[in-house]
Amino acid sequence: MALKPCPSIRPGRCPATPGGPPPFFPRLNGTKPELLAHHYREGALPAKAFPYAMQAGNAAVARYASIEARARFQEALDLSRSLPP
């Protein structure tokens, strides 16, 4: 599958990705929330990154990975501070 460049100039404004993960990450939806949170955070989209950071924290808790869970929840907390009220 060939990737089509996004015609948008501003990051995160690609019309092909209205609400879910970008089309070039179809297999990551639900399997690698920490990676999606990272990419959305680096793309200056904290509102999209926040739920994935929370999912990553919950997944780490389910694996009894407390150090990773703390880091993921801290990331979500940091993201929440940049969200509008």
N, C-alpha and C positions, 0 to 999 in steps of 0.2 A: 504494500500500500504506500503510495507516494504521498508525502506531506505537502500540503499547499501552504504557502506563506500567508500569514494573516495580513490583510490589506490595511489594518488599522495602524496608526502611528503610535497611539498611546498603549502601554502595556495593559493587559487584562481586558481590553475592549474588543477582542475578536468576536465577531458575530457567531462563530461556530461554537462558542462555549458560553451559552447564556447562564447556566447555573451549576452544572456538574463539572467533573474533571475535564481537562482539555482532551480533545479527541485523540491526541497522540499519547495519552496515558490510559487507554480503556481498561487494561488489565489491572491497573493499580487501584481502581475504585473499590474500596473496602479491604484491600490486601496490604497496602503500604500507606496508611494515612500519614505517617511521619514524613514520607517523601513528598506527598502532596502539600502538607502544611509548610514544609521547607520551601518548595517552589513558589507557592502563593505568597509566603512571607517575603521572599527575595524579590518577587514581582510587585511588591508594595500593594498587596491585596489582603490586608489583615482580616477583613470580614469573611473572606473565603478560607483563609488559613486557620482561623480560630476553631471551627468545628472539627477540622482534620487533626489539629493538635490535641483537642479533647479526646477524639477517637483513639489517637496514638497513646495517650495516657491511660485510657481505660484498657486498651489491649495489653499494655505493659503490666498493669495491675493484674489482669487475668493470667499473665505468665509468671506472676510473682517476681517481676523484675522491678523492684522498688526504686532503685537508683535511676533507671530509665524512666519510670513513671513520674518520679519527682521532676526530672528534667523536662518531660513533655508537658506536665501540668504547669511548670514555671513558664515554659514557652507560651502556653495558652494564656496565662495570667499577663505576661508581657504584651501579647497581642491584644488582649481585652482593654488595655490602657490606651490603645490607639484607636479604638472603635468609638463612633459617635454615641452620645448618651441615649 
